[in-house]
């Protein structure tokens, strides 16, 4: 688990308070690490925040954590459960 994924997961759990509804997935695309945060429908507003300030802060912290590991990190916030990949 990368530092960026860990940071996003800990903060999302603190913001939502519902561990069963939070899922963080990480994948690599070319030179960028994509971290996807999935939250329950009722918690999306808490994670985005007023005028997107909380989401912007999460993206900044994820990018900073990735930079410490020499990675470029992008954070996407999604509503609902992650798709099942086979």
N, C-alpha and C positions, 0 to 999 in steps of 0.2 A: 504494500500500500504506500502510495506516495504521500509526501507531506501535504501537498495541496488537497488531496482527497480527504486526508485526516482532518485538516483545518475546516473544510466545508462540512464534513459530517458532524463534528463536535459543535460547530456554531448552529447548524440547522436543528440539531437536537435541542439545543438551548433555546432557540427561538420558538420552536413548535411545541416542545414538551411531549411529543407523541412519537416515541421511537418506532412503533409499528408502522407508521405512515411515511417514514423517511428512508430513502434508499439513495445511495450514491454510487454511480457507475463511472468507470474510467476507461478510456480507450485512446489509442495513439493514431493520429492521422498526419502523415508526413512529418513535419517538424514540430507539430503542436500536440499537446496532450489535452484531450477533451474530457472535462469532468462534468457529468450530468447529475443534477440534483432533482430527485423526484419527491414531491410532498403531496399530502392529501389535499383534496379540494378546498377544505376550510382553512388550510394553513398557507395557501399561496400568498395571500395578502400580507401575512406576517413576515414572510421571507422576502417579499419585494419591498415592503415598507412604503412610507409616504413619498411620493414622487420618485420612487425607485432608489432611494438613498441606501436602504439596507442591502439591496441587490448589488448596487455599485460597490459598497464596502466589501461584500463577500467576494466579488470578482477581483477587487484589488488585493485582498488578503490571499486568495488562491494564487494569483499571479506572483505575488511576493514569495509565497512558499515554494512555488515551482521554480522561481528564479534562483533560490538558494540551492536547488538541485540541478541547475543548468538547463531547465526546461521552460518552454513557453506554454502557458496554461490558459485555456479558455473555459469559462464556466457557463453552462446553460441550465436554466431553471425550468423544470417541466411540472405539469400538473398531472397527478395520477400515478399509476404504477408503471414501472419500466416494461417495455415490450419483451416478450419471451423470445430469446434467440436460440435457434436450434443448430 
